[in-house]
Amino acid sequence: MTQAQPNRRAGDTPRSGAPEAAAFDAVVVGAGFAGLYMLHRLRGLGLSVRVFEAGEGVGGTWYWNRYPGARCDVESMQYSYSFSEELQQEWQWSERFSGQPEILRYANHVADRFDLRRDIRFETSVTATTWDEAAQHWIVETDRGDRITAPLCVMATGCLSAARMPGIPGLESFGGDTYHTGHWPHGGVDFTGRRVAVVGTGSSGIQSIPVIAEQAAHVTVFQRTPNFSIPARNKPMDEGYETLWKSDYRARRLKARTMRNGILYNLNDMSAMEASEAERRHEYETRWQGGGLAFMAAYSDLALNADSNRTAADFVRGKIRAIVRDAATAEALAPTTYPIGTKRICVDSDYYDTFNRDNVSLVDLRATPIEEVTPAGIMTADGTVHEVDSIVFATGFDAMTGALLKAGISGRAGVRLADKWEAGPRTYLGLMTAGFPNLFTITGPGSPSVLSNMMVSIEQHVDWIADCIARMRSRGVRTIEATQEAEDSWVEHVNEVAHRTLYPRAASWYMGANIPGKPRVFMPYIGGVGVYRESCDEIAAKGYEGFRFSGAAVANETSAAAE
Ligand SMILES: Cc1cc2nc3c(=O)[nH]c(=O)nc-3n(C[C@H](O)[C@H](O)[C@H](O)COP(=O)(O)OP(=O)(O)OC[C@H]3O[C@@H](n4cnc5c(N)ncnc54)[C@H](O)[C@@H]3O)c2cc1C
């Protein structure tokens, strides 16, 4: 397996003078799992494609998030591509939940196996993406001075790729090192003998804290909101389990696509309220021992019914109190202000137990917020300066919209996507947004995306987009665009479904609540992966209902793009 090669620029764009824009059939922004598969599919249609990727290599999330303990929380047998039978048969995962290095090796293997690198320009960020009405194509510009045109543009920029640094006063005065988990140094960091602050207890904090604590002299965890976390029970891949999956991979993948979150696991279709106290205890205990996200599938209504949800939350709070010896620390770690699962549930290895170590302490920022960073450390509102040598920010991302808006997108009549989405993202199916013809978003807001096994959602979107483009080309259709009416009713549907659940009760990044000033809108579609896929397929089958086409052959005939 080859690691990513640095950018080899073929010089398709002149570097000086007025650049002549190179023309492609399609441009793809991002070379994570979404961009890689999109490139593969578009090439398969015979299109010329240029991919731009800000990083030096492929892998997206797994290229950037190299922090200690980074690993997937969907089992590796499922957190992987299904589009190639040969690929899924030949690749061997070494653990139940693979770590970041292995997932990155896999991304590189895919890039090599399908010869994808030659169309990717690495270390190149797209800074402007402008629709040219007269020419009916997108003009894409980069921080390296590239200027290319393409009628089709696919944003594979990632839901969790715009890392968020909190604006803490005095940060620049800090005398030690600072890190963000989403931009971890490639050579790793040696924390031996160091006093480390970890700010943030979302998934990245919860995964990294136990590993950093094994090395550092002391770890001080700064927690604003505690998160619920379920033990991963990670272990080396069981050969029998792998064989079982591989003997039946296709059927299992198909089944997973029908599940609510795209993960094949044992979903109990009973309400928690139908079970007795003893039955619930047994069910939760079994799933706690089994490890992983299947805990939340213990009952069918944990996301819907506050009483049912409380039974699961109480169980986990009980576990936290049983594991963490210091009662005050246990209380601070036990979430009480939102229903379990309404913030992304975490999956950990020894997280709660880590607080029993002598070299780990917790600062509850609800009681004593951070005041400022000083040269020596972090000062909290009670005047204490927590002296540290390094600060790790595990403060997450400007989720779902951050990277899209950074790509400087302007559609028809020069309307900026940032302006159109000022009050929150608006899309049709999370795939397109009205006024931005031929611009597709993979796992965009308004699709199941971050509420699902993202490999399933990525593959579904890529296939839908590629099939749509194939049909457009075979019919001579030049542009496709979501209608305003279809978008409005989809946005309404997304909201309505979200408000039938407990999710909007949490100030989560799903709601944009982690970014000061970001509109509070529930961004992903919670209707379920299976239901959503059916809608997308049905819409395509009905001649792409809710989309408008233009092109010599089929002007104003929406059904013309259907087979
Ligand atoms: C730590 C962590 C753990 C996760 N674990 C899981 C998991 O277990 N299961 C799961 O389903 N999901 C998980 N996710 C979500 C994960 O993001 C997706 O599973 C998946 O990797 C997303 O792939 P992607 O290609 O859509 O986006 P990304 O992997 O984010 O790739 C997007 C790429 O686009 C590039 N890019 C963005 N903007 C520009 C621009 N303007 N110009 C050029 N390049 C640009 C970025 O550099 C990035 O490389 C995790 C996320 C994180 C952060």
The ligand as a Tripos MOL2 file, in Angstrom:
@<TRIPOS>MOLECULE
LIG
   53    58     1     0     0
SMALL
NO_CHARGES

@<TRIPOS>ATOM
      1 C1        -12.8130   11.8050   14.3360 C.3       1 LIG1
      2 C2        -13.9440   11.3860   13.4820 C.ar      1 LIG1
      3 C3        -14.4310   10.1000   13.5480 C.ar      1 LIG1
      4 C4        -15.4700    9.7020   12.7270 C.ar      1 LIG1
      5 N1        -15.9450    8.4260   12.8230 N.ar      1 LIG1
      6 C5        -16.9770    8.0410   12.0340 C.ar      1 LIG1
      7 C6        -17.5180    6.7240   12.1070 C.ar      1 LIG1
      8 O1        -17.0940    5.9090   12.8770 O.2       1 LIG1
      9 N2        -18.5610    6.4050   11.3160 N.ar      1 LIG1
     10 C7        -19.0790    7.3020   10.4350 C.ar      1 LIG1
     11 O2        -20.0210    6.9560    9.7160 O.2       1 LIG1
     12 N3        -18.5720    8.5340   10.3150 N.ar      1 LIG1
     13 C8        -17.5440    8.9250   11.0970 C.ar      1 LIG1
     14 N4        -17.0530   10.1970   10.9890 N.ar      1 LIG1
     15 C9        -17.5800   11.0890    9.9610 C.3       1 LIG1
     16 C10       -16.6220   11.1210    8.7500 C.3       1 LIG1
     17 O3        -16.3900   12.4620    8.4910 O.3       1 LIG1
     18 C11       -17.2350   10.3830    7.5740 C.3       1 LIG1
     19 O4        -17.4500    9.0520    7.9300 O.3       1 LIG1
     20 C12       -16.4140   10.3720    6.2900 C.3       1 LIG1
     21 O5        -15.0540   10.1330    6.5040 O.3       1 LIG1
     22 C13       -16.6360   11.6480    5.5100 C.3       1 LIG1
     23 O6        -16.0630   11.5450    4.2390 O.3       1 LIG1
     24 P1        -16.1870   12.7620    3.2340 P.3       1 LIG1
     25 O7        -15.3670   12.4200    2.0650 O.co2     1 LIG1
     26 O8        -17.6090   13.0830    3.0290 O.co2     1 LIG1
     27 O9        -15.6010   14.0100    4.0100 O.3       1 LIG1
     28 P2        -14.1330   14.2240    4.6090 P.3       1 LIG1
     29 O10       -13.5210   12.9510    4.9820 O.co2     1 LIG1
     30 O11       -14.2690   15.2640    5.6430 O.co2     1 LIG1
     31 O12       -13.3280   14.8000    3.3680 O.3       1 LIG1
     32 C14       -13.5800   16.0700    2.8610 C.3       1 LIG1
     33 C15       -12.3020   16.5670    2.2370 C.3       1 LIG1
     34 O13       -12.5780   17.7690    1.5330 O.3       1 LIG1
     35 C16       -11.4860   18.6140    1.6640 C.3       1 LIG1
     36 N5        -11.9690   19.9700    1.4540 N.ar      1 LIG1
     37 C17       -12.9400   20.6250    2.1110 C.ar      1 LIG1
     38 N6        -13.0990   21.8590    1.6190 N.ar      1 LIG1
     39 C18       -12.2030   21.9900    0.6250 C.ar      1 LIG1
     40 C19       -11.8790   23.0440   -0.2740 C.ar      1 LIG1
     41 N7        -12.5070   24.2280   -0.2530 N.pl3     1 LIG1
     42 N8        -10.8810   22.8380   -1.1750 N.ar      1 LIG1
     43 C20       -10.2340   21.6520   -1.2400 C.ar      1 LIG1
     44 N9        -10.4980   20.6180   -0.4000 N.ar      1 LIG1
     45 C21       -11.4760   20.7900    0.5120 C.ar      1 LIG1
     46 C22       -10.9710   18.3830    3.0640 C.3       1 LIG1
     47 O14        -9.6160   18.7140    3.1670 O.3       1 LIG1
     48 C23       -11.2280   16.9000    3.2530 C.3       1 LIG1
     49 O15       -10.0810   16.1530    2.9930 O.3       1 LIG1
     50 C24       -16.0290   10.6220   11.8180 C.ar      1 LIG1
     51 C25       -15.5650   11.9350   11.7740 C.ar      1 LIG1
     52 C26       -14.5400   12.3190   12.5960 C.ar      1 LIG1
     53 C27       -14.0580   13.7320   12.5100 C.3       1 LIG1
@<TRIPOS>BOND
     1     1     2 1
     2     2     3 ar
     3     2    52 ar
     4     3     4 ar
     5     4     5 ar
     6     4    50 ar
     7     5     6 ar
     8     6     7 ar
     9     6    13 1
    10     7     8 2
    11     7     9 ar
    12     9    10 ar
    13    10    11 2
    14    10    12 ar
    15    12    13 ar
    16    13    14 ar
    17    14    15 1
    18    14    50 ar
    19    15    16 1
    20    16    17 1
    21    16    18 1
    22    18    19 1
    23    18    20 1
    24    20    21 1
    25    20    22 1
    26    22    23 1
    27    23    24 1
    28    24    25 2
    29    24    26 1
    30    24    27 1
    31    27    28 1
    32    28    29 2
    33    28    30 1
    34    28    31 1
    35    31    32 1
    36    32    33 1
    37    33    34 1
    38    33    48 1
    39    34    35 1
    40    35    36 1
    41    35    46 1
    42    36    37 ar
    43    36    45 ar
    44    37    38 ar
    45    38    39 ar
    46    39    40 ar
    47    39    45 ar
    48    40    41 1
    49    40    42 ar
    50    42    43 ar
    51    43    44 ar
    52    44    45 ar
    53    46    47 1
    54    46    48 1
    55    48    49 1
    56    50    51 ar
    57    51    52 ar
    58    52    53 1
@<TRIPOS>SUBSTRUCTURE
     1 LIG1         1 GROUP 0 **** ****
